[in-house]
Amino acid sequence: MLENTLPQLEQLIEQILEKNNVLKAQVKELEQQKSDLMEENESLQLEVMESEEKQKQTSSSLENLLGKLQSAQEAS
């Protein structure tokens, strides 16, 4: 019985080690994907902030122009 048990244990240990290596590789890949997504997220957040700033500037310019037009119309 011991003759059968030892090879079975060795085989199971080898399978577990192989599975562990596969899982380590998957973890490494997922960590890289996470890192890439975090960088992309930061980039998109910066783009949104820049877009909001441009929108505020445009809105301010339009309000200025509207004020000037209203003043010119009142003066006429």
SEVO-769194 format. One record per atom (N, C-alpha, C, O): atom name; x, y, z. Coordinates in steps of 0.05 Angstrom, whole numbers, plus 32768, in hexadecimal, padded with zeros to 4 digits. Last residue first. Layout:
N
<rec><at>CA</at><px>X</px><py>Y</py><pz>Z</pz></rec>
...
END
This chain:
76
<rec><at>N</at><px>7DC5</px><py>87EA</py><pz>7DE2</pz></rec>
<rec><at>CA</at><px>7DB9</px><py>87F1</py><pz>7DC8</pz></rec>
<rec><at>C</at><px>7D9E</px><py>87FD</py><pz>7DCB</pz></rec>
<rec><at>O</at><px>7D92</px><py>8804</py><pz>7DB7</pz></rec>
<rec><at>N</at><px>7DD1</px><py>87D8</py><pz>7E14</pz></rec>
<rec><at>CA</at><px>7DDB</px><py>87F3</py><pz>7E0C</pz></rec>
<rec><at>C</at><px>7DCE</px><py>87FC</py><pz>7DF2</pz></rec>
<rec><at>O</at><px>7DCD</px><py>8814</py><pz>7DED</pz></rec>
<rec><at>N</at><px>7DBC</px><py>87A6</py><pz>7E14</pz></rec>
<rec><at>CA</at><px>7DB0</px><py>87BA</py><pz>7E25</pz></rec>
<rec><at>C</at><px>7DB9</px><py>87D6</py><pz>7E1E</pz></rec>
<rec><at>O</at><px>7DA9</px><py>87E9</py><pz>7E20</pz></rec>
<rec><at>N</at><px>7DDF</px><py>878D</py><pz>7DF1</pz></rec>
<rec><at>CA</at><px>7DC3</px><py>878F</py><pz>7DE9</pz></rec>
<rec><at>C</at><px>7DB5</px><py>87A4</py><pz>7DFA</pz></rec>
<rec><at>O</at><px>7DA4</px><py>87B3</py><pz>7DF0</pz></rec>
<rec><at>N</at><px>7E0E</px><py>878F</py><pz>7E0D</pz></rec>
<rec><at>CA</at><px>7E0D</px><py>879D</py><pz>7DF4</pz></rec>
<rec><at>C</at><px>7DF0</px><py>87A1</py><pz>7DEB</pz></rec>
<rec><at>O</at><px>7DE9</px><py>87B5</py><pz>7DE0</pz></rec>
<rec><at>N</at><px>7E00</px><py>876F</py><pz>7E38</pz></rec>
<rec><at>CA</at><px>7E07</px><py>878B</py><pz>7E3D</pz></rec>
<rec><at>C</at><px>7E05</px><py>879B</py><pz>7E23</pz></rec>
<rec><at>O</at><px>7DFB</px><py>87B1</py><pz>7E23</pz></rec>
<rec><at>N</at><px>7DF8</px><py>873F</py><pz>7E1E</pz></rec>
<rec><at>CA</at><px>7DE2</px><py>874B</py><pz>7E2C</pz></rec>
<rec><at>C</at><px>7DE7</px><py>8768</py><pz>7E31</pz></rec>
<rec><at>O</at><px>7DD5</px><py>8779</py><pz>7E30</pz></rec>
<rec><at>N</at><px>7E2C</px><py>8736</py><pz>7E0A</pz></rec>
<rec><at>CA</at><px>7E15</px><py>8739</py><pz>7DF7</pz></rec>
<rec><at>C</at><px>7DFE</px><py>8747</py><pz>7E05</pz></rec>
<rec><at>O</at><px>7DF0</px><py>8758</py><pz>7DF9</pz></rec>
<rec><at>N</at><px>7E47</px><py>8730</py><pz>7E3B</pz></rec>
<rec><at>CA</at><px>7E4E</px><py>8746</py><pz>7E29</pz></rec>
<rec><at>C</at><px>7E38</px><py>874B</py><pz>7E15</pz></rec>
<rec><at>O</at><px>7E31</px><py>8762</py><pz>7E0F</pz></rec>
<rec><at>N</at><px>7E2E</px><py>8701</py><pz>7E4F</pz></rec>
<rec><at>CA</at><px>7E2D</px><py>871B</py><pz>7E5E</pz></rec>
<rec><at>C</at><px>7E33</px><py>8732</py><pz>7E4C</pz></rec>
<rec><at>O</at><px>7E25</px><py>8747</py><pz>7E4D</pz></rec>
<rec><at>N</at><px>7E3E</px><py>86DD</py><pz>7E27</pz></rec>
<rec><at>CA</at><px>7E21</px><py>86E3</py><pz>7E2B</pz></rec>
<rec><at>C</at><px>7E1E</px><py>86FD</py><pz>7E3A</pz></rec>
<rec><at>O</at><px>7E0D</px><py>870D</py><pz>7E33</pz></rec>
<rec><at>N</at><px>7E75</px><py>86DD</py><pz>7E30</pz></rec>
<rec><at>CA</at><px>7E6A</px><py>86E6</py><pz>7E17</pz></rec>
<rec><at>C</at><px>7E4D</px><py>86EE</py><pz>7E19</pz></rec>
<rec><at>O</at><px>7E44</px><py>8702</py><pz>7E0E</pz></rec>
<rec><at>N</at><px>7E75</px><py>86C7</py><pz>7E64</pz></rec>
<rec><at>CA</at><px>7E80</px><py>86E1</py><pz>7E5F</pz></rec>
<rec><at>C</at><px>7E75</px><py>86ED</py><pz>7E45</pz></rec>
<rec><at>O</at><px>7E6D</px><py>8704</py><pz>7E45</pz></rec>
<rec><at>N</at><px>7E5E</px><py>8695</py><pz>7E5A</pz></rec>
<rec><at>CA</at><px>7E50</px><py>86A8</py><pz>7E6C</pz></rec>
<rec><at>C</at><px>7E5B</px><py>86C4</py><pz>7E68</pz></rec>
<rec><at>O</at><px>7E4B</px><py>86D7</py><pz>7E69</pz></rec>
<rec><at>N</at><px>7E86</px><py>8680</py><pz>7E39</pz></rec>
<rec><at>CA</at><px>7E6B</px><py>8684</py><pz>7E2E</pz></rec>
<rec><at>C</at><px>7E5B</px><py>8698</py><pz>7E40</pz></rec>
<rec><at>O</at><px>7E4D</px><py>86A9</py><pz>7E36</pz></rec>
<rec><at>N</at><px>7EB1</px><py>867D</py><pz>7E5E</pz></rec>
<rec><at>CA</at><px>7EB3</px><py>868E</py><pz>7E46</pz></rec>
<rec><at>C</at><px>7E98</px><py>8694</py><pz>7E3A</pz></rec>
<rec><at>O</at><px>7E92</px><py>86AB</py><pz>7E32</pz></rec>
<rec><at>N</at><px>7E9B</px><py>8658</py><pz>7E82</pz></rec>
<rec><at>CA</at><px>7EA2</px><py>8673</py><pz>7E8B</pz></rec>
<rec><at>C</at><px>7EA4</px><py>8686</py><pz>7E73</pz></rec>
<rec><at>O</at><px>7E9A</px><py>869D</py><pz>7E75</pz></rec>
<rec><at>N</at><px>7E97</px><py>862C</py><pz>7E61</pz></rec>
<rec><at>CA</at><px>7E7F</px><py>8637</py><pz>7E6D</pz></rec>
<rec><at>C</at><px>7E84</px><py>8653</py><pz>7E76</pz></rec>
<rec><at>O</at><px>7E73</px><py>8665</py><pz>7E72</pz></rec>
<rec><at>N</at><px>7ECD</px><py>8624</py><pz>7E56</pz></rec>
<rec><at>CA</at><px>7EBB</px><py>862A</py><pz>7E40</pz></rec>
<rec><at>C</at><px>7EA1</px><py>8636</py><pz>7E4B</pz></rec>
<rec><at>O</at><px>7E97</px><py>864A</py><pz>7E40</pz></rec>
<rec><at>N</at><px>7EE0</px><py>8618</py><pz>7E8A</pz></rec>
<rec><at>CA</at><px>7EEB</px><py>862E</py><pz>7E7B</pz></rec>
<rec><at>C</at><px>7ED8</px><py>8637</py><pz>7E65</pz></rec>
<rec><at>O</at><px>7ED3</px><py>864F</py><pz>7E61</pz></rec>
<rec><at>N</at><px>7EC2</px><py>85E9</py><pz>7E94</pz></rec>
<rec><at>CA</at><px>7EBF</px><py>8601</py><pz>7EA5</pz></rec>
<rec><at>C</at><px>7EC8</px><py>861A</py><pz>7E97</pz></rec>
<rec><at>O</at><px>7EBC</px><py>862F</py><pz>7E98</pz></rec>
<rec><at>N</at><px>7ED7</px><py>85C8</py><pz>7E6C</pz></rec>
<rec><at>CA</at><px>7EBA</px><py>85CF</py><pz>7E6C</pz></rec>
<rec><at>C</at><px>7EB5</px><py>85E7</py><pz>7E7D</pz></rec>
<rec><at>O</at><px>7EA5</px><py>85F8</py><pz>7E75</pz></rec>
<rec><at>N</at><px>7F0B</px><py>85C4</py><pz>7E7D</pz></rec>
<rec><at>CA</at><px>7F06</px><py>85D1</py><pz>7E63</pz></rec>
<rec><at>C</at><px>7EE9</px><py>85D9</py><pz>7E62</pz></rec>
<rec><at>O</at><px>7EE2</px><py>85EE</py><pz>7E57</pz></rec>
<rec><at>N</at><px>7F01</px><py>85A8</py><pz>7EAC</pz></rec>
<rec><at>CA</at><px>7F0E</px><py>85C2</py><pz>7EAE</pz></rec>
<rec><at>C</at><px>7F09</px><py>85D1</py><pz>7E94</pz></rec>
<rec><at>O</at><px>7F03</px><py>85E9</py><pz>7E94</pz></rec>
<rec><at>N</at><px>7EEC</px><py>8578</py><pz>7E98</pz></rec>
<rec><at>CA</at><px>7EDC</px><py>8589</py><pz>7EAA</pz></rec>
<rec><at>C</at><px>7EE7</px><py>85A5</py><pz>7EAB</pz></rec>
<rec><at>O</at><px>7ED8</px><py>85B9</py><pz>7EAB</pz></rec>
<rec><at>N</at><px>7F1A</px><py>8566</py><pz>7E7C</pz></rec>
<rec><at>CA</at><px>7F01</px><py>856C</py><pz>7E6E</pz></rec>
<rec><at>C</at><px>7EEF</px><py>857E</py><pz>7E7E</pz></rec>
<rec><at>O</at><px>7EE3</px><py>8591</py><pz>7E74</pz></rec>
<rec><at>N</at><px>7F3C</px><py>855D</py><pz>7EA7</pz></rec>
<rec><at>CA</at><px>7F43</px><py>8570</py><pz>7E93</pz></rec>
<rec><at>C</at><px>7F2A</px><py>8579</py><pz>7E83</pz></rec>
<rec><at>O</at><px>7F27</px><py>8591</py><pz>7E7D</pz></rec>
<rec><at>N</at><px>7F1F</px><py>8534</py><pz>7EC1</pz></rec>
<rec><at>CA</at><px>7F25</px><py>854D</py><pz>7ECF</pz></rec>
<rec><at>C</at><px>7F2C</px><py>8563</py><pz>7EBB</pz></rec>
<rec><at>O</at><px>7F23</px><py>857A</py><pz>7EBE</pz></rec>
<rec><at>N</at><px>7F20</px><py>850D</py><pz>7E99</pz></rec>
<rec><at>CA</at><px>7F06</px><py>8518</py><pz>7EA2</pz></rec>
<rec><at>C</at><px>7F0B</px><py>8532</py><pz>7EB0</pz></rec>
<rec><at>O</at><px>7EFC</px><py>8545</py><pz>7EAB</pz></rec>
<rec><at>N</at><px>7F57</px><py>8502</py><pz>7E96</pz></rec>
<rec><at>CA</at><px>7F49</px><py>850D</py><pz>7E7E</pz></rec>
<rec><at>C</at><px>7F2E</px><py>8519</py><pz>7E86</pz></rec>
<rec><at>O</at><px>7F27</px><py>852E</py><pz>7E7C</pz></rec>
<rec><at>N</at><px>7F5F</px><py>84EE</py><pz>7EC9</pz></rec>
<rec><at>CA</at><px>7F6C</px><py>8507</py><pz>7EC1</pz></rec>
<rec><at>C</at><px>7F5E</px><py>8513</py><pz>7EA9</pz></rec>
<rec><at>O</at><px>7F5A</px><py>852C</py><pz>7EA8</pz></rec>
<rec><at>N</at><px>7F41</px><py>84BF</py><pz>7EC4</pz></rec>
<rec><at>CA</at><px>7F39</px><py>84D3</py><pz>7ED8</pz></rec>
<rec><at>C</at><px>7F45</px><py>84EE</py><pz>7ED1</pz></rec>
<rec><at>O</at><px>7F38</px><py>8503</py><pz>7ED4</pz></rec>
<rec><at>N</at><px>7F5E</px><py>84A4</py><pz>7E9D</pz></rec>
<rec><at>CA</at><px>7F43</px><py>84AD</py><pz>7E97</pz></rec>
<rec><at>C</at><px>7F39</px><py>84C2</py><pz>7EAA</pz></rec>
<rec><at>O</at><px>7F2B</px><py>84D5</py><pz>7EA3</pz></rec>
<rec><at>N</at><px>7F8D</px><py>849B</py><pz>7EBA</pz></rec>
<rec><at>CA</at><px>7F8E</px><py>84AB</py><pz>7EA1</pz></rec>
<rec><at>C</at><px>7F73</px><py>84B6</py><pz>7E9A</pz></rec>
<rec><at>O</at><px>7F70</px><py>84CD</py><pz>7E93</pz></rec>
<rec><at>N</at><px>7F7A</px><py>847A</py><pz>7EE2</pz></rec>
<rec><at>CA</at><px>7F85</px><py>8493</py><pz>7EE9</pz></rec>
<rec><at>C</at><px>7F86</px><py>84A6</py><pz>7ED1</pz></rec>
<rec><at>O</at><px>7F80</px><py>84BE</py><pz>7ED3</pz></rec>
<rec><at>N</at><px>7F6A</px><py>844E</py><pz>7EC2</pz></rec>
<rec><at>CA</at><px>7F56</px><py>845D</py><pz>7ED2</pz></rec>
<rec><at>C</at><px>7F61</px><py>8478</py><pz>7ED9</pz></rec>
<rec><at>O</at><px>7F52</px><py>848C</py><pz>7ED7</pz></rec>
<rec><at>N</at><px>7F9B</px><py>843D</py><pz>7EAE</pz></rec>
<rec><at>CA</at><px>7F87</px><py>8447</py><pz>7E9B</pz></rec>
<rec><at>C</at><px>7F72</px><py>8457</py><pz>7EAA</pz></rec>
<rec><at>O</at><px>7F69</px><py>846C</py><pz>7EA0</pz></rec>
<rec><at>N</at><px>7FB2</px><py>842D</py><pz>7EDE</pz></rec>
<rec><at>CA</at><px>7FBE</px><py>8442</py><pz>7ECE</pz></rec>
<rec><at>C</at><px>7FAA</px><py>844E</py><pz>7EBB</pz></rec>
<rec><at>O</at><px>7FA9</px><py>8466</py><pz>7EB8</pz></rec>
<rec><at>N</at><px>7F8F</px><py>8403</py><pz>7EEB</pz></rec>
<rec><at>CA</at><px>7F92</px><py>841A</py><pz>7EFD</pz></rec>
<rec><at>C</at><px>7F9E</px><py>8432</py><pz>7EEF</pz></rec>
<rec><at>O</at><px>7F96</px><py>8449</py><pz>7EF3</pz></rec>
<rec><at>N</at><px>7F97</px><py>83E0</py><pz>7EC1</pz></rec>
<rec><at>CA</at><px>7F7D</px><py>83ED</py><pz>7EC4</pz></rec>
<rec><at>C</at><px>7F7E</px><py>8405</py><pz>7ED6</pz></rec>
<rec><at>O</at><px>7F70</px><py>8419</py><pz>7ED2</pz></rec>
<rec><at>N</at><px>7FCC</px><py>83D1</py><pz>7ECB</pz></rec>
<rec><at>CA</at><px>7FC5</px><py>83DE</py><pz>7EB2</pz></rec>
<rec><at>C</at><px>7FAB</px><py>83ED</py><pz>7EB4</pz></rec>
<rec><at>O</at><px>7FA8</px><py>8404</py><pz>7EAB</pz></rec>
<rec><at>N</at><px>7FC5</px><py>83B8</py><pz>7EFD</pz></rec>
<rec><at>CA</at><px>7FD6</px><py>83CF</py><pz>7EFB</pz></rec>
<rec><at>C</at><px>7FD0</px><py>83DF</py><pz>7EE1</pz></rec>
<rec><at>O</at><px>7FCE</px><py>83F8</py><pz>7EE2</pz></rec>
<rec><at>N</at><px>7FA3</px><py>838E</py><pz>7EED</pz></rec>
<rec><at>CA</at><px>7F9A</px><py>83A1</py><pz>7F01</pz></rec>
<rec><at>C</at><px>7FAB</px><py>83BB</py><pz>7EFF</pz></rec>
<rec><at>O</at><px>7FA0</px><py>83D1</py><pz>7EFF</pz></rec>
<rec><at>N</at><px>7FC6</px><py>8372</py><pz>7ECB</pz></rec>
<rec><at>CA</at><px>7FAD</px><py>837E</py><pz>7EC1</pz></rec>
<rec><at>C</at><px>7FA2</px><py>8393</py><pz>7ED3</pz></rec>
<rec><at>O</at><px>7F99</px><py>83A8</py><pz>7ECA</pz></rec>
<rec><at>N</at><px>7FEC</px><py>8363</py><pz>7EF1</pz></rec>
<rec><at>CA</at><px>7FF4</px><py>8375</py><pz>7EDB</pz></rec>
<rec><at>C</at><px>7FDB</px><py>8382</py><pz>7ECE</pz></rec>
<rec><at>O</at><px>7FDB</px><py>839A</py><pz>7EC8</pz></rec>
<rec><at>N</at><px>7FCD</px><py>8342</py><pz>7F11</pz></rec>
<rec><at>CA</at><px>7FD9</px><py>835A</py><pz>7F1D</pz></rec>
<rec><at>C</at><px>7FE2</px><py>836D</py><pz>7F07</pz></rec>
<rec><at>O</at><px>7FDF</px><py>8385</py><pz>7F0B</pz></rec>
<rec><at>N</at><px>7FC1</px><py>831A</py><pz>7EEC</pz></rec>
<rec><at>CA</at><px>7FAB</px><py>832B</py><pz>7EF6</pz></rec>
<rec><at>C</at><px>7FB6</px><py>8344</py><pz>7F03</pz></rec>
<rec><at>O</at><px>7FAA</px><py>8359</py><pz>7F01</pz></rec>
<rec><at>N</at><px>7FF4</px><py>8304</py><pz>7EE5</pz></rec>
<rec><at>CA</at><px>7FE6</px><py>8310</py><pz>7ECE</pz></rec>
<rec><at>C</at><px>7FD0</px><py>8322</py><pz>7ED7</pz></rec>
<rec><at>O</at><px>7FCC</px><py>8338</py><pz>7ECD</pz></rec>
<rec><at>N</at><px>7FFE</px><py>82F1</py><pz>7F19</pz></rec>
<rec><at>CA</at><px>8010</px><py>8305</py><pz>7F0D</pz></rec>
<rec><at>C</at><px>8002</px><py>8313</py><pz>7EF6</pz></rec>
<rec><at>O</at><px>8004</px><py>832B</py><pz>7EF3</pz></rec>
<rec><at>N</at><px>7FD4</px><py>82CC</py><pz>7F1D</pz></rec>
<rec><at>CA</at><px>7FD5</px><py>82E2</py><pz>7F2F</pz></rec>
<rec><at>C</at><px>7FE7</px><py>82F9</py><pz>7F23</pz></rec>
<rec><at>O</at><px>7FDF</px><py>8310</py><pz>7F24</pz></rec>
<rec><at>N</at><px>7FE4</px><py>82A7</py><pz>7EF5</pz></rec>
<rec><at>CA</at><px>7FCB</px><py>82B6</py><pz>7EF2</pz></rec>
<rec><at>C</at><px>7FCA</px><py>82CE</py><pz>7F04</pz></rec>
<rec><at>O</at><px>7FC1</px><py>82E3</py><pz>7EFC</pz></rec>
<rec><at>N</at><px>8014</px><py>8295</py><pz>7F0C</pz></rec>
<rec><at>CA</at><px>8015</px><py>82A3</py><pz>7EF2</pz></rec>
<rec><at>C</at><px>7FFB</px><py>82B3</py><pz>7EEE</pz></rec>
<rec><at>O</at><px>7FFC</px><py>82C9</py><pz>7EE4</pz></rec>
<rec><at>N</at><px>7FFF</px><py>827C</py><pz>7F39</pz></rec>
<rec><at>CA</at><px>8012</px><py>8292</py><pz>7F3C</pz></rec>
<rec><at>C</at><px>8013</px><py>82A3</py><pz>7F23</pz></rec>
<rec><at>O</at><px>8014</px><py>82BB</py><pz>7F23</pz></rec>
<rec><at>N</at><px>7FE1</px><py>8254</py><pz>7F21</pz></rec>
<rec><at>CA</at><px>7FD3</px><py>8269</py><pz>7F30</pz></rec>
<rec><at>C</at><px>7FE5</px><py>8281</py><pz>7F34</pz></rec>
<rec><at>O</at><px>7FDC</px><py>8298</py><pz>7F33</pz></rec>
<rec><at>N</at><px>800A</px><py>8235</py><pz>7F0C</pz></rec>
<rec><at>CA</at><px>7FF6</px><py>8240</py><pz>7EFA</pz></rec>
<rec><at>C</at><px>7FE8</px><py>8258</py><pz>7F08</pz></rec>
<rec><at>O</at><px>7FE4</px><py>826D</py><pz>7EFC</pz></rec>
<rec><at>N</at><px>8024</px><py>8226</py><pz>7F3B</pz></rec>
<rec><at>CA</at><px>8032</px><py>8236</py><pz>7F28</pz></rec>
<rec><at>C</at><px>801F</px><py>8244</py><pz>7F14</pz></rec>
<rec><at>O</at><px>8023</px><py>825B</py><pz>7F0D</pz></rec>
<rec><at>N</at><px>7FFB</px><py>8207</py><pz>7F52</pz></rec>
<rec><at>CA</at><px>8004</px><py>821F</py><pz>7F60</pz></rec>
<rec><at>C</at><px>8013</px><py>8231</py><pz>7F4D</pz></rec>
<rec><at>O</at><px>8010</px><py>824A</py><pz>7F4E</pz></rec>
<rec><at>N</at><px>7FF9</px><py>81DD</py><pz>7F2E</pz></rec>
<rec><at>CA</at><px>7FE1</px><py>81EF</py><pz>7F31</pz></rec>
<rec><at>C</at><px>7FE9</px><py>8209</py><pz>7F3E</pz></rec>
<rec><at>O</at><px>7FE0</px><py>821F</py><pz>7F37</pz></rec>
<rec><at>N</at><px>802B</px><py>81C7</py><pz>7F3A</pz></rec>
<rec><at>CA</at><px>8025</px><py>81D1</py><pz>7F1F</pz></rec>
<rec><at>C</at><px>800E</px><py>81E5</py><pz>7F20</pz></rec>
<rec><at>O</at><px>800E</px><py>81FA</py><pz>7F13</pz></rec>
<rec><at>N</at><px>8023</px><py>81B8</py><pz>7F6F</pz></rec>
<rec><at>CA</at><px>8038</px><py>81CB</py><pz>7F68</pz></rec>
<rec><at>C</at><px>8033</px><py>81D7</py><pz>7F4D</pz></rec>
<rec><at>O</at><px>8037</px><py>81F0</py><pz>7F49</pz></rec>
<rec><at>N</at><px>7FFA</px><py>8192</py><pz>7F68</pz></rec>
<rec><at>CA</at><px>7FF5</px><py>81AA</py><pz>7F78</pz></rec>
<rec><at>C</at><px>800A</px><py>81C0</py><pz>7F72</pz></rec>
<rec><at>O</at><px>8003</px><py>81D7</py><pz>7F70</pz></rec>
<rec><at>N</at><px>8015</px><py>816C</py><pz>7F4A</pz></rec>
<rec><at>CA</at><px>7FFD</px><py>8179</py><pz>7F3F</pz></rec>
<rec><at>C</at><px>7FF8</px><py>8194</py><pz>7F4E</pz></rec>
<rec><at>O</at><px>7FF1</px><py>81A8</py><pz>7F42</pz></rec>
<rec><at>N</at><px>803C</px><py>815C</py><pz>7F70</pz></rec>
<rec><at>CA</at><px>8044</px><py>8168</py><pz>7F56</pz></rec>
<rec><at>C</at><px>802D</px><py>8177</py><pz>7F49</pz></rec>
<rec><at>O</at><px>8031</px><py>818D</py><pz>7F3E</pz></rec>
<rec><at>N</at><px>801A</px><py>8147</py><pz>7F97</pz></rec>
<rec><at>CA</at><px>802B</px><py>815E</py><pz>7F9D</pz></rec>
<rec><at>C</at><px>8034</px><py>816C</py><pz>7F84</pz></rec>
<rec><at>O</at><px>8033</px><py>8184</py><pz>7F82</pz></rec>
<rec><at>N</at><px>8005</px><py>811B</py><pz>7F7A</pz></rec>
<rec><at>CA</at><px>7FF3</px><py>8131</py><pz>7F83</pz></rec>
<rec><at>C</at><px>8003</px><py>814A</py><pz>7F8A</pz></rec>
<rec><at>O</at><px>7FFA</px><py>8160</py><pz>7F84</pz></rec>
<rec><at>N</at><px>8034</px><py>80FD</py><pz>7F72</pz></rec>
<rec><at>CA</at><px>8025</px><py>8107</py><pz>7F5B</pz></rec>
<rec><at>C</at><px>8013</px><py>811F</py><pz>7F63</pz></rec>
<rec><at>O</at><px>8011</px><py>8133</py><pz>7F55</pz></rec>
<rec><at>N</at><px>8041</px><py>80F1</py><pz>7FA7</pz></rec>
<rec><at>CA</at><px>8054</px><py>8101</py><pz>7F96</pz></rec>
<rec><at>C</at><px>8046</px><py>810D</py><pz>7F7E</pz></rec>
<rec><at>O</at><px>804B</px><py>8124</py><pz>7F77</pz></rec>
<rec><at>N</at><px>8014</px><py>80D3</py><pz>7FB5</pz></rec>
<rec><at>CA</at><px>801A</px><py>80EC</py><pz>7FC3</pz></rec>
<rec><at>C</at><px>802D</px><py>80FE</py><pz>7FB2</pz></rec>
<rec><at>O</at><px>8029</px><py>8116</py><pz>7FB0</pz></rec>
<rec><at>N</at><px>801C</px><py>80A8</py><pz>7F92</pz></rec>
<rec><at>CA</at><px>8004</px><py>80B8</py><pz>7F90</pz></rec>
<rec><at>C</at><px>8008</px><py>80D4</py><pz>7F9D</pz></rec>
<rec><at>O</at><px>8000</px><py>80E8</py><pz>7F92</pz></rec>
<rec><at>N</at><px>804D</px><py>8093</py><pz>7FA5</pz></rec>
<rec><at>CA</at><px>804B</px><py>809F</py><pz>7F8A</pz></rec>
<rec><at>C</at><px>8032</px><py>80B0</py><pz>7F86</pz></rec>
<rec><at>O</at><px>8033</px><py>80C5</py><pz>7F78</pz></rec>
<rec><at>N</at><px>803A</px><py>8085</py><pz>7FDA</pz></rec>
<rec><at>CA</at><px>804F</px><py>8098</py><pz>7FD6</pz></rec>
<rec><at>C</at><px>804F</px><py>80A4</py><pz>7FB9</pz></rec>
<rec><at>O</at><px>8050</px><py>80BC</py><pz>7FB6</pz></rec>
<rec><at>N</at><px>8012</px><py>805D</py><pz>7FD2</pz></rec>
<rec><at>CA</at><px>800C</px><py>8077</py><pz>7FDE</pz></rec>
<rec><at>C</at><px>8021</px><py>808C</py><pz>7FD8</pz></rec>
<rec><at>O</at><px>801A</px><py>80A3</py><pz>7FD2</pz></rec>
<rec><at>N</at><px>8029</px><py>802F</py><pz>7FBD</pz></rec>
<rec><at>CA</at><px>8016</px><py>803E</py><pz>7FAD</pz></rec>
<rec><at>C</at><px>8011</px><py>805B</py><pz>7FB8</pz></rec>
<rec><at>O</at><px>800D</px><py>806E</py><pz>7FA9</pz></rec>
<rec><at>N</at><px>8049</px><py>801F</py><pz>7FE7</pz></rec>
<rec><at>CA</at><px>8055</px><py>8022</py><pz>7FCC</pz></rec>
<rec><at>C</at><px>8043</px><py>8032</py><pz>7FBA</pz></rec>
<rec><at>O</at><px>804D</px><py>8041</py><pz>7FA9</pz></rec>
<rec><at>N</at><px>8026</px><py>8019</py><pz>8010</pz></rec>
<rec><at>CA</at><px>8039</px><py>802F</py><pz>8011</pz></rec>
<rec><at>C</at><px>8045</px><py>8035</py><pz>7FF6</pz></rec>
<rec><at>O</at><px>804B</px><py>804B</py><pz>7FEF</pz></rec>
<rec><at>N</at><px>8010</px><py>7FE8</py><pz>8000</pz></rec>
<rec><at>CA</at><px>8000</px><py>8000</py><pz>8000</pz></rec>
<rec><at>C</at><px>8011</px><py>8019</py><pz>8000</pz></rec>
<rec><at>O</at><px>800B</px><py>802C</py><pz>7FF2</pz></rec>
END
